[in-house]
């Protein structure tokens, strides 16, 4: 009798929790954090502030976030990422455009940077892009998959 009760409770838990877990995994998460320590994104520079992110649920193609930091910390951050993924290119000084989340439009939008630092890797329909706007001291990250 006790085994049957445990099995029944286990099945009820699976029946309730599985759909909830699937539902949560497909939800896009949009938010902000004041500091790197408070952010749900790991690996940011420790001095990152004013963090804004758009993290898609399962199968969402674009992941974007931005934050304030110094140029020196941006370079260190990209170099750390390059050590994990050697496909990411050298940092270049150049203008670029970067996909970002626009809270005012409540959608993804492009930002154009005239004087910045930029590093990227892409292959067919996937890529990682790192950008830094020298005039606003804002760093941008965008990755996309199929």
C-alpha positions as CSV (number, residue, x, y, z in Angstrom):
1,X,0.0,0.0,0.0
2,X,2.8,2.4,0.9
3,X,4.6,1.7,-2.4
4,X,1.5,2.4,-4.3
5,X,1.0,5.7,-2.6
6,X,4.6,6.8,-3.3
7,X,4.2,5.8,-7.0
8,X,0.9,7.7,-7.3
9,X,2.4,10.8,-5.7
10,X,5.4,10.5,-8.0
11,X,3.2,10.3,-11.1
12,X,1.1,13.2,-10.0
13,X,4.3,15.3,-9.5
14,X,5.5,14.3,-13.0
15,X,2.1,15.1,-14.6
16,X,2.0,18.5,-12.9
17,X,5.7,19.5,-13.1
18,X,6.5,18.3,-16.7
19,X,4.1,20.6,-18.4
20,X,5.2,23.5,-16.2
21,X,8.8,22.9,-17.0
22,X,8.1,22.8,-20.7
23,X,6.1,25.9,-20.5
24,X,8.9,27.8,-18.6
25,X,11.6,26.6,-21.1
26,X,9.7,28.2,-24.0
27,X,9.3,31.6,-22.2
28,X,11.4,34.5,-23.3
29,X,13.0,36.3,-20.4
30,X,13.4,40.1,-20.7
31,X,14.8,42.1,-17.9
32,X,17.4,44.3,-16.3
33,X,19.9,44.2,-13.5
34,X,21.9,47.0,-11.8
35,X,25.1,44.9,-11.4
36,X,26.8,41.9,-12.8
37,X,26.3,40.1,-9.4
38,X,22.6,40.6,-9.6
39,X,22.3,39.6,-13.3
40,X,21.1,36.2,-14.4
41,X,23.8,36.2,-17.1
42,X,27.0,34.6,-16.1
43,X,30.5,35.7,-17.2
44,X,29.9,39.4,-17.4
45,X,32.7,41.8,-16.4
46,X,32.5,42.3,-12.6
47,X,32.1,46.1,-13.1
48,X,29.1,45.7,-15.5
49,X,26.1,47.9,-14.6
50,X,22.8,48.9,-16.1
51,X,22.4,45.4,-17.6
52,X,19.6,44.8,-20.0
53,X,18.9,41.4,-21.5
54,X,16.6,39.5,-23.9
55,X,17.0,35.7,-23.5
56,X,14.8,33.6,-25.7
57,X,13.1,30.4,-24.6
58,X,13.9,27.1,-26.2
59,X,14.5,27.4,-29.9
60,X,14.6,31.2,-29.8
61,X,17.3,32.3,-32.3
62,X,18.5,35.6,-30.9
63,X,20.1,36.2,-27.5
64,X,21.1,39.8,-26.8
65,X,22.3,41.8,-23.8
66,X,24.0,45.1,-23.2
67,X,25.6,46.8,-20.2
68,X,27.9,49.7,-19.1
69,X,31.5,48.9,-18.5
70,X,35.0,50.3,-19.3
71,X,36.9,49.7,-22.5
72,X,39.6,47.8,-20.6
73,X,37.0,45.5,-19.0
74,X,35.3,45.0,-22.3
75,X,38.6,43.9,-23.8
76,X,39.2,41.5,-20.9
77,X,35.7,40.1,-21.3
78,X,36.1,39.4,-25.0
79,X,39.5,37.8,-24.4
80,X,38.0,35.5,-21.8
81,X,35.3,34.5,-24.3
82,X,37.9,34.0,-27.0
83,X,39.8,31.6,-24.7
84,X,36.6,29.5,-24.4
85,X,35.8,29.8,-28.2
86,X,38.9,30.3,-30.4
87,X,36.6,30.9,-33.4
88,X,35.8,34.4,-32.0
89,X,37.9,36.9,-34.0
90,X,40.4,39.5,-32.9
91,X,39.0,42.8,-31.6
92,X,38.9,45.5,-34.3
93,X,38.4,49.3,-34.0
94,X,35.5,50.1,-36.4
95,X,31.9,51.0,-36.8
96,X,29.3,48.3,-36.7
97,X,25.6,47.6,-36.1
98,X,24.3,45.3,-33.4
99,X,21.0,43.7,-32.7
100,X,19.6,44.7,-29.3
101,X,16.4,44.7,-27.3
102,X,14.6,48.1,-27.4
103,X,12.3,48.5,-24.4
104,X,10.5,51.4,-26.0
105,X,9.6,49.3,-29.0
106,X,9.3,46.1,-27.0
107,X,11.1,44.3,-29.7
108,X,14.6,43.6,-31.2
109,X,16.1,46.5,-33.0
110,X,19.4,47.6,-34.5
111,X,21.8,50.1,-32.9
112,X,24.5,51.7,-35.1
113,X,27.9,52.4,-33.5
114,X,30.3,54.7,-35.3
115,X,33.4,54.5,-33.1
116,X,33.7,51.2,-31.4
117,X,35.4,47.9,-30.7
118,X,34.1,44.8,-32.4
119,X,34.7,41.1,-32.4
120,X,32.7,38.3,-34.0
121,X,32.4,34.8,-35.2
122,X,29.8,33.5,-37.6
123,X,29.3,30.5,-39.8
124,X,26.3,30.1,-42.1
125,X,23.3,30.9,-39.9
126,X,24.9,31.1,-36.4
127,X,27.2,33.6,-34.8
128,X,28.5,35.5,-31.8
129,X,29.1,39.3,-31.8
130,X,30.7,41.5,-29.2
131,X,30.6,45.3,-29.5
132,X,31.6,48.3,-27.5
133,X,30.5,51.9,-28.0
134,X,33.4,54.1,-27.0
135,X,31.2,57.2,-26.7
136,X,28.6,55.7,-24.3
137,X,30.8,53.0,-22.6
138,X,28.2,50.5,-23.4
139,X,29.0,46.9,-24.4
140,X,26.7,44.7,-26.6
141,X,26.4,41.0,-27.1
142,X,24.4,39.2,-29.7
143,X,24.3,35.5,-30.5
144,X,22.1,33.7,-32.9
145,X,21.5,30.1,-34.0
146,X,19.3,28.4,-36.6
